[in-house]
Amino acid sequence: MNSLLRMEGITKIYPGVVANDGVDLEVVEGEIHALLGENGAGKTTLMNILYGLTKPDAGQILWRGQPVYLHNSKQAVDLGIGMVHQHFMLVPNFTALENIVLGTRTGRGPLLDLKSVTKRVRSLAEQYQLDIDFEAEVEELPLGMRQRIEILKALYRGAHLLILDEPTAVLTPSEVDSLFTILNNLANNGHAVILISHKLDEVLAVSHRITVLRDGHPIATLETASTSKDHLAQLMVGRPVVLEVERTPGRPSAERLIYLKDLALTRDHGRDQLHGITLEVFGGQVLGVAGIDGNGQRALWEILFGLTRPSAGQVWLMGQEIVHLSPRQVAGIQVGRIPEDRSAMGLLPTLSVSENLALADYFREPLSRMGVLRSNQMVQFARQLVQEYDIRTANVEVMVRNLSGGNQQKVILAREFHQNPKALIVANPTRGLDVGASEYVYERILALREQGAAILLISSDLEEILCLSDRITVLHNGRIMGELPAEQAERSVLGLMMTGTPLTP
């Protein structure tokens, strides 16, 4: 194979952080090349440099053997580099075709030659077997098709190397299979793909070679056929990692700690609504709520957190009706809450680690007295939790936004778990985390289950649902598609339920 891209000695240093330290990466034509590493390992920085979004401090980029200097993403696109971000960059109320051609020029005049554009786009879609409804508005399309639009958009702009950042994070199993077929088809047509992912099974299934980064350093580049999950995980983390946590059979108590009855939420706009949801979770049990993002999950956890009042129905936590309680009152009845978005909902990024750890208790002793915060007590409290939960930080006064994603999640876990909640509402707890951080989160959740807590796990990651749940229910378009014991759950059946097929008795 011919070398398409070489990145040699790439170094990028930020104040106090070496993001990339002499990184080499080679990608050849017709190759799917996976890029692995923990959070903070330097993957994103390296790809931002390749896509012209960040300027390296040292090193060079060779494209087809010639040195190139990329100062912006337009230069990268013109060169033949495309990028599909984890959060799709599409205009929701534009059609698929409009999104694909947006920002490009055709012909000599200012008017769009729609006939020739449509012909070319459809030809590309047929060539790469990209099944897309071109006339439909993007907001009406499933996530798998939106991703195909992003891929075709890059190909339409002449991409020969495609960077995909966590491409399967929001896809159903069938959509993942479809994506892999597309990637293999691209490779067979001479294109190259750089795949950034935390999912080792998927990396092993679709890639040809794998490069591992750790702490900004290149650790190894290996042939996929010659490695394994355990080996890759150890290369990423620097120690052996337990990839599948040990989970004892569930021993649910007779105490129903979480109960939702005929819960409904109607919004003026958007799909994130609920229609007659009834669920129950007993002590010592994990109920997994699976589903593709945007099918009512956010509405569900907003109601359970006390952030939104339902249009109808009732919610009991520990036997107490909570529909009219404030978020602080909900927390006061021993409910742990872990939202899906660490930065926007779980933490105050510009406050210190100490201040974030105190958010659940700052208004009562010993952290405050008569309405006045006690700084020494807050620091002492934070140091205790930092040690107990192995939060990697220089000190407790560091702004929490400067921590890695895994350590930010540990701050939330420490804050919510230290009072031993009897019920836990958790949404996508390992989204964006590497294998080491995910292992830690899983162990903490299951330890709480063993202590007798009732846990409602809301997640779009099917592997996470299967790993942690005792029972699994699937949410689609705000409705329950069915429920079954985890040991009887098959991925294919769950995938069908996630796309709207109810479970048959």
C-alpha positions as CSV (number, residue, x, y, z in Angstrom):
1,M,0.0,0.0,0.0
2,N,1.1,3.6,-0.7
3,S,1.7,5.9,2.2
4,L,-1.0,8.6,2.2
5,L,-0.2,10.4,5.5
6,R,2.8,10.6,7.8
7,M,2.9,12.7,10.9
8,E,6.4,12.8,12.2
9,G,7.6,14.0,15.7
10,I,4.4,16.0,16.4
11,T,4.7,17.9,19.6
12,K,2.1,20.2,21.2
13,I,2.6,21.8,24.6
14,Y,0.0,23.8,26.5
15,P,0.7,25.5,29.8
16,G,1.5,22.7,32.3
17,V,0.5,20.0,29.8
18,V,2.3,18.1,27.1
19,A,-0.5,17.1,24.9
20,N,1.6,15.4,22.2
21,D,5.3,14.5,22.6
22,G,7.0,13.4,19.4
23,V,4.1,11.5,18.0
24,D,4.5,9.5,14.8
25,L,1.5,8.3,12.8
26,E,1.4,6.7,9.3
27,V,-1.8,5.9,7.4
28,V,-1.7,4.1,4.1
29,E,-4.3,4.0,1.3
30,G,-7.1,1.4,1.7
31,E,-6.5,1.2,5.5
32,I,-8.8,1.6,8.5
33,H,-6.4,2.8,11.2
34,A,-7.7,3.0,14.8
35,L,-6.3,5.5,17.3
36,L,-6.6,4.5,20.9
37,G,-5.7,6.1,24.2
38,E,-7.1,7.1,27.6
39,N,-8.9,10.5,28.0
40,G,-6.1,13.1,27.9
41,A,-3.8,10.8,25.9
42,G,-3.5,13.3,23.1
43,K,-5.8,11.8,20.4
44,T,-8.0,14.8,19.9
45,T,-5.0,17.2,19.9
46,L,-3.3,15.1,17.2
47,M,-6.4,15.0,15.0
48,N,-7.0,18.7,15.5
49,I,-3.5,19.3,14.2
50,L,-4.1,17.1,11.2
51,Y,-7.4,18.9,10.5
52,G,-5.8,22.3,10.7
53,L,-7.5,23.4,13.9
54,T,-4.4,23.4,16.0
55,K,-0.8,24.4,15.2
56,P,1.9,22.0,16.4
57,D,5.0,23.3,18.2
58,A,7.2,20.8,16.5
59,G,7.1,18.1,13.9
60,Q,5.8,17.9,10.3
61,I,3.0,16.4,8.2
62,L,3.7,14.6,5.0
63,W,0.8,14.1,2.5
64,R,1.6,11.7,-0.3
65,G,5.3,12.2,0.7
66,Q,5.2,16.0,0.4
67,P,5.4,18.3,3.5
68,V,2.2,20.3,4.1
69,Y,1.4,23.1,6.5
70,L,-2.2,23.3,7.6
71,H,-3.4,26.5,9.2
72,N,-7.1,25.9,9.0
73,S,-9.7,23.2,8.3
74,K,-10.4,24.5,4.8
75,Q,-6.8,23.7,3.8
76,A,-7.2,20.2,5.2
77,V,-10.5,19.7,3.2
78,D,-8.9,21.0,0.0
79,L,-6.0,18.6,0.6
80,G,-8.5,15.7,0.9
81,I,-9.0,15.3,4.6
82,G,-12.5,15.0,6.0
83,M,-13.7,14.7,9.6
84,V,-16.9,13.4,11.1
85,H,-17.3,14.7,14.6
86,Q,-19.0,12.8,17.4
87,H,-21.7,15.5,17.5
88,F,-22.8,15.8,14.0
89,M,-22.4,19.2,12.3
90,L,-25.7,19.4,10.4
91,V,-28.4,22.0,10.1
92,P,-31.5,20.2,11.5
93,N,-34.2,21.9,9.3
94,F,-32.2,21.5,6.0
95,T,-32.7,18.5,3.9
96,A,-30.0,15.8,3.6
97,L,-29.0,17.1,0.1
98,E,-28.9,20.7,1.3
99,N,-26.5,19.7,4.2
100,I,-24.3,17.8,1.8
101,V,-23.7,20.7,-0.6
102,L,-23.9,23.5,1.9
103,G,-20.9,25.9,1.6
104,T,-19.7,24.4,-1.7
105,R,-19.6,26.1,-5.2
106,T,-20.8,24.6,-8.4
107,G,-20.5,26.1,-11.9
108,R,-19.3,29.6,-12.6
109,G,-22.2,31.7,-11.4
110,P,-23.7,32.3,-8.0
111,L,-26.6,30.0,-8.6
112,L,-26.6,26.4,-7.6
113,D,-26.9,23.9,-10.5
114,L,-29.2,21.7,-8.5
115,K,-29.6,19.1,-11.3
116,S,-25.9,18.4,-11.7
117,V,-25.3,18.5,-7.9
118,T,-28.1,16.0,-7.2
119,K,-26.7,13.7,-9.9
120,R,-23.2,13.8,-8.5
121,V,-24.4,13.3,-4.9
122,R,-26.6,10.3,-5.8
123,S,-23.8,8.8,-7.8
124,L,-21.4,9.0,-4.8
125,A,-24.1,7.5,-2.5
126,E,-24.6,4.6,-4.9
127,Q,-20.8,4.1,-5.3
128,Y,-20.3,3.8,-1.6
129,Q,-23.6,2.2,-0.7
130,L,-24.8,5.1,1.4
131,D,-28.6,4.7,1.9
132,I,-29.9,8.3,2.4
133,D,-33.3,10.0,2.0
134,F,-32.1,13.1,0.3
135,E,-35.4,15.0,0.4
136,A,-36.0,14.5,4.2
137,E,-35.1,17.2,6.7
138,V,-32.2,16.0,8.9
139,E,-34.1,16.5,12.2
140,E,-36.6,13.8,11.0
141,L,-33.9,11.2,10.2
142,P,-32.4,8.5,12.5
143,L,-28.9,9.0,13.8
144,G,-27.4,6.3,11.6
145,M,-28.6,8.1,8.5
146,R,-27.3,11.4,9.8
147,Q,-23.9,9.9,10.1
148,R,-24.1,8.6,6.6
149,I,-24.9,12.2,5.5
150,E,-21.7,13.4,7.3
151,I,-19.6,10.8,5.5
152,L,-21.1,11.6,2.1
153,K,-20.6,15.3,2.8
154,A,-16.9,14.7,3.3
155,L,-16.7,12.5,0.2
156,Y,-18.5,15.2,-1.9
157,R,-15.8,17.6,-0.8
158,G,-13.1,15.2,-2.1
159,A,-12.0,13.5,1.1
160,H,-9.5,10.7,0.6
161,L,-8.7,10.4,4.3
162,L,-11.7,10.3,6.7
163,I,-11.4,10.9,10.5
164,L,-14.2,9.5,12.6
165,D,-14.4,10.5,16.2
166,E,-16.3,8.0,18.4
167,P,-18.6,7.1,15.5
168,T,-20.7,4.4,17.2
169,A,-21.4,6.3,20.4
170,V,-25.1,6.9,19.5
171,L,-25.8,4.0,17.1
172,T,-27.9,0.8,17.5
173,P,-26.2,-2.5,16.9
174,S,-27.7,-2.8,13.4
175,E,-26.5,0.8,12.6
176,V,-23.0,-0.1,13.8
177,D,-22.9,-3.1,11.5
178,S,-24.1,-0.8,8.6
179,L,-21.3,1.7,9.5
180,F,-18.6,-1.0,9.4
181,T,-19.8,-2.1,6.0
182,I,-19.5,1.5,4.8
183,L,-16.0,1.8,6.2
184,N,-14.8,-1.4,4.6
185,N,-16.3,-0.3,1.3
186,L,-14.4,3.0,1.6
187,A,-11.2,1.1,2.3
188,N,-11.8,-1.2,-0.6
189,N,-12.1,1.8,-2.9
190,G,-8.7,3.1,-1.8
191,H,-9.8,5.6,0.9
192,A,-8.2,5.7,4.3
193,V,-10.0,6.0,7.7
194,I,-8.7,7.1,11.1
195,L,-11.1,5.7,13.7
196,I,-11.0,7.2,17.2
197,S,-12.9,4.9,19.6
198,H,-12.9,3.6,23.2
199,K,-14.8,0.4,22.2
200,L,-12.1,-2.3,21.8
201,D,-14.4,-4.9,20.4
202,E,-15.3,-2.6,17.5
203,V,-11.7,-1.6,16.9
204,L,-10.7,-5.2,16.7
205,A,-13.6,-6.0,14.3
206,V,-13.1,-3.3,11.7
207,S,-9.5,-1.9,11.8
208,H,-6.4,-3.1,10.0
209,R,-3.8,-1.4,12.3
210,I,-3.9,0.3,15.7
211,T,-1.8,3.1,17.1
212,V,-1.9,3.6,20.9
213,L,-1.1,6.9,22.7
214,R,-0.6,7.3,26.4
215,D,0.0,10.6,28.2
216,G,0.8,12.2,24.9
217,H,3.4,9.6,23.9
218,P,3.2,7.1,21.1
219,I,3.2,3.6,22.8
220,A,2.8,1.2,19.9
221,T,1.5,0.7,16.4
222,L,0.4,-2.9,15.7
223,E,-1.4,-5.1,13.3
224,T,-5.0,-5.6,14.5
225,A,-4.8,-9.4,13.8
226,S,-1.8,-9.7,16.1
227,T,-3.3,-8.2,19.3
228,S,-6.2,-8.6,21.7
229,K,-8.5,-6.6,24.0
230,D,-6.5,-7.3,27.1
231,H,-3.2,-6.3,25.4
232,L,-4.7,-3.1,24.0
233,A,-6.2,-2.1,27.3
234,Q,-2.9,-2.6,29.1
235,L,-1.1,-0.6,26.5
236,M,-3.6,2.3,26.9
237,V,-3.6,2.4,30.7
238,G,-0.2,1.0,31.6
239,R,-1.6,-1.7,33.8
240,P,-3.8,-4.8,33.5
241,V,-7.5,-3.8,33.2
242,V,-10.6,-5.8,34.1
243,L,-12.7,-5.3,30.9
244,E,-15.7,-7.2,32.2
245,V,-16.6,-6.5,35.8
246,E,-17.6,-9.4,38.0
247,R,-21.3,-9.1,38.8
248,T,-23.0,-11.4,41.2
249,P,-26.6,-12.5,40.6
250,G,-29.0,-9.8,41.7
251,R,-30.7,-10.2,45.1
252,P,-33.4,-7.6,45.0
253,S,-35.1,-6.8,48.2
254,A,-38.9,-6.5,48.6
255,E,-38.5,-2.7,49.1
256,R,-39.6,-0.8,46.0
257,L,-37.4,2.3,46.1
258,I,-38.0,3.8,42.6
259,Y,-41.5,3.8,41.2
260,L,-42.9,5.6,38.2
261,K,-46.6,5.3,37.2
262,D,-48.1,6.5,34.0
263,L,-45.5,9.2,33.6
264,A,-46.0,11.6,30.7
265,L,-44.3,14.8,29.6
266,T,-45.5,16.8,26.6
267,R,-43.2,19.5,25.2
268,D,-44.1,22.2,22.7
269,H,-41.2,21.2,20.4
270,G,-38.8,18.3,19.9
271,R,-39.0,14.5,20.2
272,D,-37.8,14.2,23.8
273,Q,-41.2,13.4,25.4
274,L,-42.8,10.7,27.5
275,H,-46.0,8.8,27.0
276,G,-47.3,6.7,30.0
277,I,-44.1,5.3,31.4
278,T,-44.4,2.8,34.3
279,L,-41.2,1.5,35.9
280,E,-40.2,0.0,39.2
281,V,-36.8,-0.7,40.8
282,F,-36.2,-2.6,44.0
283,G,-33.3,-2.4,46.4
284,G,-30.2,-4.2,45.3
285,Q,-31.2,-4.1,41.7
286,V,-30.1,-2.3,38.5
287,L,-32.8,-1.5,35.9
288,G,-31.2,-0.5,32.6
289,V,-33.2,1.8,30.3
290,A,-31.7,1.4,26.9
291,G,-32.5,3.5,23.8
292,I,-31.1,5.8,21.2
293,D,-30.5,9.4,22.4
294,G,-33.5,11.7,21.9
295,N,-36.2,9.1,22.6
296,G,-37.2,10.4,26.0
297,Q,-34.2,9.7,28.1
298,R,-33.4,13.3,29.0
299,A,-37.1,14.0,29.9
300,L,-37.0,10.9,32.2
301,W,-33.9,11.9,34.2
302,E,-34.9,15.6,34.3
303,I,-38.1,14.6,36.1
304,L,-36.3,12.2,38.4
305,F,-33.7,14.9,39.3
306,G,-36.5,17.4,40.1
307,L,-35.6,19.7,37.2
308,T,-38.9,19.2,35.2
309,R,-42.4,18.5,36.3
310,P,-44.3,15.9,34.3
311,S,-47.5,16.6,32.4
312,A,-49.1,13.6,34.1
313,G,-48.3,10.6,36.3
314,Q,-46.5,10.1,39.6
315,V,-43.0,9.4,40.8
316,W,-42.1,7.9,44.1
317,L,-38.5,7.7,45.5
318,M,-38.1,5.8,48.8
319,G,-41.9,5.9,49.1
320,Q,-42.1,9.7,48.8
321,E,-43.9,11.4,46.0
322,I,-41.3,13.8,44.4
323,V,-43.2,15.5,41.5
324,H,-43.5,18.8,43.4
325,L,-40.1,18.7,45.1
326,S,-37.1,20.9,44.2
327,P,-33.8,19.4,43.1
328,R,-32.3,20.0,46.6
329,Q,-35.3,18.4,48.3
330,V,-34.9,15.3,46.0
331,A,-31.2,15.1,47.0
332,G,-32.3,15.4,50.6
333,I,-34.1,12.0,50.5
334,Q,-30.9,10.1,49.8
335,V,-31.0,10.1,46.1
336,G,-27.8,10.1,44.1
337,R,-27.9,11.8,40.7
338,I,-25.3,11.5,37.9
339,P,-26.3,13.4,34.7
340,E,-25.1,12.5,31.2
341,D,-23.3,15.7,30.6
342,R,-20.5,16.2,33.1
343,S,-19.6,19.8,32.1
344,A,-23.1,21.3,31.6
345,M,-25.1,19.5,34.3
346,G,-22.8,17.7,36.7
347,L,-20.1,20.2,37.5
348,L,-19.3,23.9,37.6
349,P,-16.2,23.9,35.5
350,T,-14.7,27.2,36.7
351,L,-15.0,26.3,40.3
352,S,-12.4,24.3,42.1
353,V,-12.4,20.5,42.9
354,S,-13.1,21.4,46.5
355,E,-16.1,23.6,45.7
356,N,-17.6,21.0,43.3
357,L,-17.3,18.3,45.9
358,A,-19.1,20.5,48.3
359,L,-22.1,21.3,46.1
360,A,-24.4,18.7,47.7
361,D,-23.5,19.7,51.3
362,Y,-22.3,23.3,51.3
363,F,-25.5,24.7,53.0
364,R,-25.2,22.5,56.1
365,E,-22.6,21.7,58.8
366,P,-19.8,21.1,58.9
367,L,-19.2,22.8,55.5
368,S,-21.1,25.9,56.6
369,R,-22.4,27.5,59.7
370,M,-25.2,30.0,60.0
371,G,-25.0,30.6,56.2
372,V,-21.2,31.2,56.1
373,L,-19.0,28.7,54.2
374,R,-16.1,27.2,56.2
375,S,-13.2,27.0,53.8
376,N,-11.0,24.9,56.0
377,Q,-13.7,22.3,56.5
378,M,-14.4,22.3,52.7
379,V,-10.7,21.6,51.9
380,Q,-10.5,18.9,54.5
381,F,-13.7,17.3,53.2
382,A,-12.4,17.5,49.6
383,R,-9.0,16.0,50.5
384,Q,-10.7,13.0,52.1
385,L,-12.9,12.3,49.0
386,V,-9.9,12.9,46.6
387,Q,-8.0,10.1,48.5
388,E,-11.0,7.8,48.8
389,Y,-12.0,8.0,45.2
390,D,-8.5,8.3,43.7
391,I,-9.2,11.6,42.0
392,R,-6.0,12.6,40.2
393,T,-5.4,16.3,40.8
394,A,-2.5,18.4,41.8
395,N,-4.5,19.8,44.7
396,V,-8.2,20.4,45.6
397,E,-8.0,24.1,44.6
398,V,-7.5,23.2,40.9
399,M,-10.4,24.2,38.7
400,V,-12.3,21.1,37.9
401,R,-12.3,21.8,34.1
402,N,-8.6,21.1,34.1
403,L,-9.1,17.5,35.1
404,S,-9.4,14.7,32.6
405,G,-12.9,13.4,31.8
406,G,-12.4,10.3,34.0
407,N,-11.4,12.4,37.0
408,Q,-14.2,14.8,36.5
409,Q,-16.6,11.8,36.6
410,K,-14.9,10.7,39.8
411,V,-15.6,14.1,41.4
412,I,-19.3,13.6,40.6
413,L,-19.3,10.0,41.9
414,A,-17.5,11.1,45.1
415,R,-20.0,13.9,45.7
416,E,-23.1,11.7,45.1
417,F,-21.8,8.4,46.7
418,H,-20.3,9.6,49.9
419,Q,-23.6,9.7,51.7
420,N,-24.5,6.1,50.6
421,P,-27.7,7.0,48.7
422,K,-30.5,4.4,48.8
423,A,-31.5,5.2,45.2
424,L,-29.3,6.3,42.3
425,I,-30.4,7.8,39.0
426,V,-27.5,7.7,36.5
427,A,-27.4,8.6,32.8
428,N,-24.6,7.5,30.4
429,P,-22.1,7.3,33.2
430,T,-19.1,6.3,31.0
431,R,-19.8,8.4,27.9
432,G,-16.5,9.6,26.5
433,L,-14.4,7.6,29.1
434,D,-11.6,5.3,28.4
435,V,-11.4,1.6,29.6
436,G,-9.6,2.4,32.8
437,A,-12.1,5.1,33.9
438,S,-15.1,3.0,32.8
439,E,-13.8,0.1,34.9
440,Y,-13.7,2.3,37.9
441,V,-17.2,3.7,37.3
442,Y,-18.7,0.2,36.8
443,E,-17.1,-1.1,40.0
444,R,-18.5,1.8,42.1
445,I,-22.0,1.5,40.7
446,L,-22.1,-2.3,41.4
447,A,-20.7,-1.8,44.9
448,L,-23.6,0.5,45.6
449,R,-26.0,-2.1,44.3
450,E,-24.4,-4.7,46.7
451,Q,-25.1,-2.3,49.5
452,G,-28.8,-2.5,48.7
453,A,-29.4,0.6,46.6
454,A,-31.9,0.8,43.8
455,I,-30.2,2.0,40.6
456,L,-31.9,3.3,37.5
457,L,-29.4,3.3,34.7
458,I,-30.3,5.3,31.6
459,S,-27.9,4.7,28.7
460,S,-27.5,4.7,24.9
461,D,-24.5,2.3,25.2
462,L,-25.9,-1.2,24.9
463,E,-22.6,-2.8,26.2
464,E,-23.0,-0.7,29.3
465,I,-26.6,-1.7,29.8
466,L,-25.7,-5.4,29.4
467,C,-22.7,-5.1,31.7
468,L,-24.5,-3.5,34.7
469,S,-28.2,-4.4,34.5
470,D,-30.3,-7.0,36.2
471,R,-33.4,-6.1,34.1
472,I,-33.5,-4.2,30.8
473,T,-36.3,-2.0,29.4
474,V,-36.1,-0.2,26.1
475,L,-37.4,3.4,25.5
476,H,-38.4,4.4,22.0
477,N,-40.1,7.7,21.1
478,G,-41.1,8.2,24.7
479,R,-42.7,4.7,25.0
480,I,-41.6,1.5,26.7
481,M,-41.0,-1.2,24.0
482,G,-40.8,-4.0,26.6
483,E,-38.8,-5.4,29.5
484,L,-36.8,-8.6,30.0
485,P,-34.2,-10.1,32.4
486,A,-30.6,-9.2,31.4
487,E,-29.5,-12.8,31.1
488,Q,-32.2,-13.3,28.5
489,A,-31.4,-10.2,26.5
490,E,-30.1,-10.6,23.0
491,R,-28.4,-7.7,21.2
492,S,-30.4,-8.3,18.1
493,V,-33.7,-8.2,20.0
494,L,-32.7,-5.1,21.9
495,G,-31.5,-3.4,18.7
496,L,-35.0,-4.0,17.1
497,M,-36.7,-2.6,20.2
498,M,-34.4,0.5,20.1
499,T,-35.7,1.2,16.6
500,G,-39.4,0.9,17.6
501,T,-40.3,-2.8,17.4
502,P,-42.1,-3.8,20.6
503,L,-41.1,-7.0,22.5
504,T,-43.5,-9.8,21.6
505,P,-44.6,-12.1,24.5
